[in-house]
Structures are given as structure tokens and as C-alpha cells.
Amino acid sequence: MTLPLETSRPDQLRVLVLTPHHVDFLWLEALLRGAPELDPDATWCPDLIDCDDLIRNARFDVIVWDCAFHSGSESSFLQYLTVASDDKPVLALSADLPDARAPSLLAAGAADYLCRQQLDRWGFVRAVKCLWYRERLFASAQGQLGGDVASGIINRDLFFDRLQQALLRAERNGQRLALLDLNVDDFRSINESFGYQKSDQLMVKLAERLRHALRRVDSLMRIGGDELAIIVERVEDSLDITRIIRKVVSLLDEPLTVDGQNVVVNASLGVATYPESGDNADNLMRRANRAMFEAKRDPGTGYRFYDRQLHISAGYQLRLEADLRNALRGSELEVYYQPRIDLATEAVRGVECLLRWNHPQRGLVGPDEFIPVAERSGLIVPIGYWVIEQACKRLRDAHELGFPGLVFAVNLSFRQFHDRKMTETIFRIIFNANVDTSLLELELTESAMMHDPEYAQRCLRELNQLGISFALDDFGTGFSSLSNLQHLPISLVKIDKSFVQDLGHSPDAEHIIRAIISLAHSLQMSVVAEGVETEAQLEFLRQQHCDEVQGYYYARPMPWDELVQFLNSRDRSACLRK
């Protein structure tokens, strides 16, 4: 194998010759050297393994392909050459006459075809020269388009620089990064139908559509005639990536208008992540490209991860999201209830409503598994309102069963709290339910309220005017203080279970709990301690005058029917321990 020279000039013709026979390479090279205006730099590749490395890692202007050199079908190999080489023109050679072979090979993606039996210097040089000149013209037009940084589309050189900078930031901050390689399927047919200029317009429109849908931190670049790259920074897990993929796929479903015609674009996405798939720009791009080529095997818009485990994880998360949508429409979701015990009277003061999912195949799915999926997909918003509806229904049932003062506490997620129709929707739910709103308590986290304090204050006061009370959940795990929250209509503070479970093991936990209880009481707020499991924990909290406790010491979360039994049993037993 003759390796390409790294010192070749930018204006020098670079040819990759794919043939199993060295004598054929020498013959073709001699034909090219008969044209001094080309000054060709020819590389011979006789092996399929070397072919992949050469195409992906070296730069060539024209590929000369002996049709005897391939794996699988000729059409599949042509498709591979087109994708792997960034759509470089392929000149096909075979012993068959043009009328017999040319139509099928040109339809499969070859740029031109020559018969070996009719090959001479003039014909071969003319064909290579035409392909090279056409490629240079196209690259020039692409460079003009790609250089438009203002539109968010830049060229390949700038792309590698930006990718390298993103990798340095990821390494410095200990974060993950994902690179998406998007290649438009059958772009050659689009070129033939509309011409290069209109096809470029289509790529610009596609890039603009995608750019507006991405996060501000993400970067979109055009790095080839039919290829876009997306750098996704600050990746936490595969859900972040699948959310971007989901956006891209949905946008591709919408047709683009070119020359007054609607064009539906299919594309293949390859995904490579840092640090799993590579730690430098070249490796990451090469592996994203390889994953993209794998995605080409399936019809329609599809994606593949270079890392198999991430691919499996992403696929699982997408299936879980789809199942969760079906669960919301059906009867798979269920609310469990965990009692809150008043320490002064040992009475059940209220219950916390907790979501559970009975999957038809997998059984009971834990909230730690499906709640993050619901949060990231936005499903947590309608699910949250459904839980409030169920709480209102059970509030009426409790009154009819002889438990008229039982408080029902419902968690509000960050996404739900920042739904701009939240107050309107909750008002409609409680109006239709016709319940005593003073028995409905909404639990929010510090982060949800402190993200936008003015908005939080307005929403809470509007709902508080309806009689709804509010609890601050998981206090102590955020960055605010009770003094910062005293202007909000919060009547209750819940101590995070992590501090309760550290009692007896960490003196700091005792000091923190004492401080929270003291400060909350000074602000006229009640205190609930979560995660109480032992007698020692209970006794410490009683000594500190904690108002209520919640945890396995008294009861686990339970379905409604079991809760009714639990409540009835309280008349006979002051303390039911499970």
C-alpha cells in the first residue's frame, strides 16, 4: 500500500485507487502522470481494512474503484464509500460495457463509469479531471456557505477547533459531551432534482431549523455537502442526548420548501460521547461518523450510538418514555399514601401522595427510575395534575369515611411549578372537585422556588388565596435559607431524610435538625421529619419538639384500601409499627 503524502499541496489532485492488483494501480497511476497539469498524488489500497482507515483519516479528491474490490453488494459498498468519504466522487471501473453496467452503478451512487477494455489515457484523465473540477467547484460553494458564522453554520476547520475547545471545557469541568453526526440520506438525488444551489439552500434551511431548537450551549455546524454536526455540551446522561435526538427527528418529519416544492428529508445520526468514545476531536468525529454509517442500514431517519451500552440505555429510556405516555392514558398509574403522625397526639395528621407505576410487563417500576424520564420529557406536568385530581377525589372519600380533617400533601415538580398555566389548571381541578382546599397541601423544593423568586411568590400567593397551604420539601439540601423564604406563604418545613438517618452517626446532623426546628418555629412554621425508622430517631425528634414525623417506623407508602385499614386501626392502637 502506498501511503498518502502529508506534504501534498492544497491544489494537488489526490486520488485513492481501490484495486486488489498492484499492476492495475501502476497502470492507472501511469495514465494520470501523463497529464502534468494534474500533478497527481495517487494512493493504492488493496485491502478492505486499510480502506476504512484511509478513507476516514486521509483526504482524497477522487476515488477510483475497481468493481472487483468490495464487500457485500456493490450498491452497499458504494453507499459506504459515499458516506465514509464525505460524498467524494467515485469513478467505477469494470470489464463490462457501459450499456450493461453504467446505469445500475450510477443509480447506486457512482459519479462516473469507465470500461477497462476501452480505457485509454485521454478518456481516463478526462473523467478524473471532470470529477476533480466539479468537486472543487462544489467545495468552493460549500466553503462560502459554511463560512457564514452568523447563521450558525461554519466550515470543517472551524468545527474541529470548536470541538477541541468544547472537549477542553468538558475535561476541565468534569463533564460529558456528545457529538452528533447527521448525514442527509440520498442527497445525491436531491442534487439531481434541484441542482447544487437549491440543494445548498435546503441544507441552510435544515440547519436553521435545527439551530433554533437546540440549547444555547449546543453548537451546530455544516461540515460537508450533506452533513451537519452538533456538539452537545454539559451532558448528564443518555436522557440528555435522547432529548436532543428526539427534537432532531421530530423536526426532520416536517417538510422543507425548496423552489416551491415540499421536500421530506430523511437523515442518519451517529452519536459519540466523551469520554466513553474518545478523548480527542479526531477520534470522536471518526466514531460518530462510523455510528452514523451504521444508522444508514435502517430505512428512514434513525440513530446509533458508537458506545453500545449508551445505545442500549438510550433505547431503553425512549421505550420507557413511550410506555409512560401509554400509562398516563390508561390505568397503570396509581397513588400510594404515606401517613404523617402528630408527635403530640399520635394521631394521623395527614398523608403524602406518592406516585407508583404498575407496568404491564415489568411490574412495579420504582419512582427513581421513571420520575427522571417524566421530568425530562415534560410528562411530569400532566402526571402531576393527575395526582392532584386523585388527591382531591380521595379527600372527598376520606370525609365520607369519617376522617374529615386529613391533610393530603402532593409534590409539585420543578417543571410543573414553572408551567405558566399551573395556577389556572389547579384552580380548575379543585373547583370541579368541590373540596375543602385547606386540606390540600402542595410540597415544593427549595430549587423550584428560588429559581425565580418573584414568579414563585406570585404563584404561591394566588393559590394561597384559594386556601391551599404549602410545604417546603427536602429542606437543608438546597442553597437557600428559611430567612430567604419567610416572605412566601409556607406553613410547613420538611426535614430531609438524609439528616434523620444520620442521627446517632453524625453530630452535625443533630445540630442541623435543632437549628431547622428552632428557626422554623420562630417563623411560625410547623416541622415534619422524613425517613424516621428507629425508636432513637423518634425520641430525639420528640425532645426537639418536632411537630410531625413520617417514615417506616409508623408505615410504608400504601394503596388507598390499606390506608383506610390503617386509619381505622388507629382507634385500637396508638402506634402501628411496620
N, C-alpha and C positions, 0 to 999 in steps of 0.2 A: 504493500500500500504506500503510495506517495502522499505524504502529509502536506497540507496547505501551508504556504509560507506566511508567517505573521507579518512580514515586511512588504506584502503586496500593496501597491498604490491604490488609492480610492477609485481612480479611473481605470484600473486594470480589470479585464474580464476574468472572473473566477468561475471555473467550470468543474462540476463534480461529475465524474463518469462512473456509472454503476454497471459493471460488467464482470462476469466471473473469469474472463480470459484476459491475461495481460497483453497478449498480442493485439487484441482488439483495442485496448486502451492506447497502445503505442501508435496504432494506425490512425485512430481518431485524433490523438494529440498532434501527429504529424500533419493531418489535414488542417487543423486550426493554426499551426505555426506557419502555414503557407500564407496566412493573412497577417502581415506585420502590423497593420493598423489596429488589430485587436490586442496584441501583446498578451496572449492568454496565459493564465496560471491554472493548469489542469491538475486535478487530484483523482487518483484511481482508488476505487473501493470495490473489492471483490467479495466482501463478507457482510452478511446482514447485521451482525452485531456491531461491527465497525460503522456500518451505515447509519445506525441510530445515533451513535455518539458524534459522528461527523456532522450530520445534518443539524443536530441540536446545538452543537458547540462551535461550529465554524460557519463562516459566512460565504455563501455562493450566490452567483447571479443567475446561472442556468444549470439545470440538472439534465444530463444526457443519460437516458435509461435504456439499457438493453432489456427487452421484454422477457428474456430468459432469466433475468435476475429478479426474483420476488419470492414472497412467502404468502401462502393463501392464494386468493384470486387476484388477477391483475387489477380489477377495479378497486378492490380493497387496498392493495398496495399503493395504487395511485392516490387514493384518498389519504393514506398515511403520509405519502410524500408531500402532498399539498398542505396538510396540517402541520407536520413536523418542520417543514422548511419555510413556514410563514408565507405560503402561497407562491413560492418561486416557480417560474415556468419549467415544465418538464417536456423535453424533446424525446419522444419514444422512437426506438429503432427495433425493427424485426425483419425477418426474411420474407414476409408476406407482402403482396402488392398492396398499394394504398387503398384501392377499392375494397379489398377484403378486410383490412384491419383498421384503417384510419377512422371510420365512423364510430365504431364502438369505443376505441381508445380516447378519441376526442370527447365523446359523450361522458366518459368516466373521469375526465379531468386533465388529460394531456393537453399541452399547449400547441403541439405540432407533432407530425408523424413523418418519418422517412423510411423508405425501404432500403435495407442493407445492399440488396442486389443492384440497385440503381444509384447508390451513393457515390458521389464524386466530391472533389474539393469545393467547387463553386457552390453546389447545392447545399452541402453541409455548412459551409461558412455563412452562406446567405441566411439559412434557417437560424443558426445560433445568433448571428448579428441582429436579426429582426427581433428575436426574443429578448436579447440584451437591451437593445434600444427602447423597446416597448416597456421593459421593466424599469429602466432609468427614468423614462417619462412619467410612469406611474409613481415611482418613488419620489420624484420631484413634486408632483401634485400632492402626494400624501404628506411630504415634509412641510409644504405650505399650510396644509390643513392642520397637521399635527403641531405646528409651532404656535397655534393660537392658544396661548396660555389663558387668556381672558375667558375663553369659553370652557375652560376646564379640561381641555384635551391637549396633551403635549406629546412630543416625539419620544422615540425609544431611548435616546441618550439621556434626556431629562428624566424619563421614567426610572431608569436604573439608578440615577443619582437620588431621586426622591425615595425609591425603595430602600436604598442603602441608609439614608437618613432616618427613615421610619424604623429600620432594624436597629440602628444605634439607640433610638429613643426607647424601643421595646426592651433592649438589653439593659439599658441604664435604669429603667423604671421597673424591671422585673415583670414585664407584661408580655402577653402573647400577641401575635399578629397573624393575619391571614391574607393570602394573595389569591385573588380570583382571576383566572384567565378565561375570558369569554370570546369564543370564536363563532361568528355567524355561519350557519350551515348553508352550503350550496351558494356561496357568494358569487361564484363564477357565473351561475345562471342569472343572478341579479345584474351583474355587469353586462352580460349579453343582452338582457332585456331592456335595460335603461341606459347603458353606456357608463363609462367611468365617472363622469361628472355627476350624474344623477345618483349613482351608487354612493359616491362620497357624501352627497347631501343626505342620503338615507342614514349613513353612519353618524353624521353630525347630529341629526335629529334623534337617533337612538341614544347617543352619548349624552345629549342634553336632557332627555327624558330620565335617564338613569341617574345623572348627576343630581338633579333636583330631589330625587327620592332618597339619596344617601345621607348619612350623618355628615355634619360639618367636618368631623375629624377624618373621614374617609377620602381617598383620592381616586379619581377616575382618569384614565389616560388611554389614548389610542396608540397602540404600539405596532400596528400592522394594517394592511388594507382592510381586512375583515376581522380585526382582533382588537379587543379592549381589555384593559387590566384594571382591577380595582384593589387598592390597598386598604384593608380593614384593620385599623389600629385599635388598641385597648380592648382586645378580645378577652372575655372572661371564660367562656366555654363554648361548646359547639352550638348552643342555642343562639348566641350572638351571631354566629356565622349563618345558621339556617334562617334567621330572621332576614338577613340581607339577601340570601338566595331566594327566599320566598318573595321578597319585593321585586327582585330582578325578573323572576319567572312570571309574576303577575303582570309586570309592565310589558314583557315580550308578547303576552297574549293580546295586547291591544295593537291593531294595525298602524303602520306608519304611512303617511301620504307622500308619494313621490310622483311628480309630474301628473297630478290629478288622479292617481290610482292608489288604492289602499293595498299595502304590502304587509303580509304577516311574516314576521321574522322568527325563525327558529334558531336557537343557538345552543352550544355546548359549553358547560362551565367546568373548569378544573380548579380544584382548591388545594392549596398547600399552606401549611401553618408553620410559624416559627414558635418554638424551637424544634417541634417534632419532625418536620420535613426538611429542614435545612437551616443553617445559621448565616448564610450569605445570600446576596441578591441573585447570583448566577444559579446556585443550587435550587433556590426557592422558585425561580422562574421556570427552570427546566422541569421541575417536578410538578408544578401547576400545569405546565403545558402537557406533560405526559398524562396527567389525570384528565385533562380536557379531551385528549385523544381517546381515552377510554370511554368518556361520556359520549363520544361520537358513535359508538357502537349501538346505542339505543336511538330509535326514531323520536323526533320531537325534541323539545327543549329538556335537557337533563343535566345532571351534575355528578361529579365524582370527587372524592377526597383522595389525595395521594396517600394519606395515612389511613389504613384500613379500619383501625379502631375508631377514629373520628368519623369515618363514613358510616360505620355501623351505629355509632352514637347519634349522629345527626338524623339518620333514617329512623331510628327508634323515637327520637324526640318529635319528628314530624308525624309519625304514626300515632304517637301518644296525643299530640295536639288534635289530630283528626278524630280520634276516639273520644276526646274530651268534648269536642263540639257535638258529637252524637249523644254523649251522656247528658249534656245540657238540654237537648231536645227530648230525650227520653226520661226514664225514671231510675237512672243509675246513681244519681247523686242523692246523698242522704245527710241529714243534720244530726250530729250527736251532741249531747248536753253534759257538761261537767259542773256539778254543784259548787257553789261558793258558800262557805259556812261562816256565820257570825260568831266570833270567838266569845262574845259576852253572853250570848243566849244559846249557843249551839244549834240555832235554827238555820235552815237553808234560806239564805238571803236572796240568792239569785242563781242563775246558770249562765255559763258561757256557751254559745252556739259554735260548734266546730264542724267543719265540712269533712265528709268522707265520700269515697268513690268506690262503688261496687262494680268493678269491671266484669263484663260477662265472661271473659276468658281467664283473666288474671286474678280474679277475686278482688279482695280489698286492697286498693292502691293507697299507699301512705301519702299524707299531705306534703311531706318533704320532697316527694317525687313529682307530684302533679301541680302543686301550687306555683313553683317557679315557671313551669310551662304555661300555666294560665296567666301569670303576671306578664311574661314576655310577649305572649300572643295577643294580649288585650282581653282574653276571655274572662279574666278575673272581674271585669266590670259587670257584665250581665250575670255572672255567677254570684257576685256579691249582692246584687239586688235580689236575686232569687233567695239567698239566705235570709235577707231581711223580710221578705214575704213569708217564708216559713216561720221565722221567729214571731211575726205578728199573728199568724194562724195559731201557733202553739200558745201564745199569750192569751188568746181567747179561750183555748181549750183549758188552760190552767185555771182561769177564772171559773169556768163551769165545773171543774173538778174539785173546787174548794181551796185553791191556792191563789187567792186574789192579789196578793202583794209580791208575787215572784217576779224579780227583775230578769229580763232577757238581754244579755250582752252579745253584740255582734261585732266582729272585727271588720274594719274598713281598710282595704289595702291602699298602698301609695297611689297606684293607678286609678283606683276608684275614687279616692279622695280628690284627685285632680281632674276628674271628669267634670266638665263645665256644666253639665246638666244634673249633677248629683243632688243638689237641694230640691230641684223640681221633681226628680224621679222619686226620692224618698218621701216627699210630701204627698205625691200621688199614691204611693204604696200604703202609707198609714191612713190616708183619707178613705181609701177603698176598704181597708181592713177595719176601720172604726174601732180602734183600740185605745187604751189609756197610754198615751205617749210617755207619761212619767215613768212607766215600767220598761221603756226601751232605752238601752244604753249602747252607745257606739264607742268602740275602742279604736284609738289611733296611736300610731307610733310617733316618737319624737321627730324622726326624719321627715315624716309626711307633713307635719305641721310647720316645722322650721324651714322647709324648702322654700315656702312662700308665705311668711307670717301674716302679711296683710290679707291675702286671699283666705288663709286658714281662719283668721279672726272673723272675717265677714261670713263665711260659710257656717262656722260653728254658732255664731250669734243668730243667724237666720233659723237654723234648726233648733237651737235652744229656745227660741220664742214659741216653737210648737210644743215644747215640754220635754224634748229629748235631752237626756243627760250624756256626758262624755267622760270617758276614762282614758288616761294616758298609759298605754301598754308598754311592757318591757322597759320600764324606766331604769336608767342607770347604764344602759348600753349605748346611748347616743351621745351627742355633744352639747346638748342644751342643759339648762338648769331649771329648777322649779320657779326661780325668780323670773326667768325669761318667759315662762308660761303662765304667770299669775294673772295676766290680763285676758286670758282665754277662759271661756266658761267650762272649766274642767272641775268635776266634783270628786274624782277618784283617781288614785295613782296605783298602778300595779307594779310591784317589785319583781324584777326579772328572776326567773327560777334559778339562774346560774349563781346568784348571790345566796339564795336559800340553801342550795345544795352544797355550798362551800362552808356553811355553818359547822363549827367544830373542827374544821380543817384550816381555815384562814381567819386570823384576827381582823384582817381588812374587811372581810365580808360582814362581820358583826358591826364594825364601825360604820360602814356604808348603810346598812339597814337601819341602825339607830338614827343616823342623820336624815335619811329619807323620811322616816316616820315622823320625826320631830318637826322637820320643815313643812311636810305636808299638813300636819295638824295645825301648825301656826298659820297656814294659808286656808284653813277651814276645808281641807280635803280629806276624804277617807282613804285608807290604805288597804290593799289586798296583796297578800304574798302568794306567789305562784310556786308550784312544784314542791309542796310540803309532803314529805313521805315518812318522816320519823317523829317519834314522841319528843325527842330532844329539840328538833326544829320547831315543833308546835309550842313547846314550853317557852323557848326563847322569844318567840313572836308574841306570845301571850304576855310575857313580862314587859315587853316593849310597847304594849297597848296597841298592837296591830288590830285593825278592825275586823278584817275577814281573811280567810285562807282558802286556798284551792289546791288540790293535789291528790295523789293516790292514797294518802293516809285516810282520806274520807271516801273518795270514789274516783273511779276512772271515768272518762267520757263514755256515755252510753246512749243507746237509741231511746226514743220517746217513751215507749212502753215500759222499759226498765226504769227510766227516770220516775215515772208515775209510781211504780212499786217502791222505789227508793224513798220518795216523798211520803208515801203512806206509812212506811216503816218507821219514820222518824217519830211518830206518835208513841211507838213502843220502845224505841231505843234512842238514847241521846247521842250515841256515836256509833255509826256503822262504819267499820273499817274493812277495806278490801286490799 
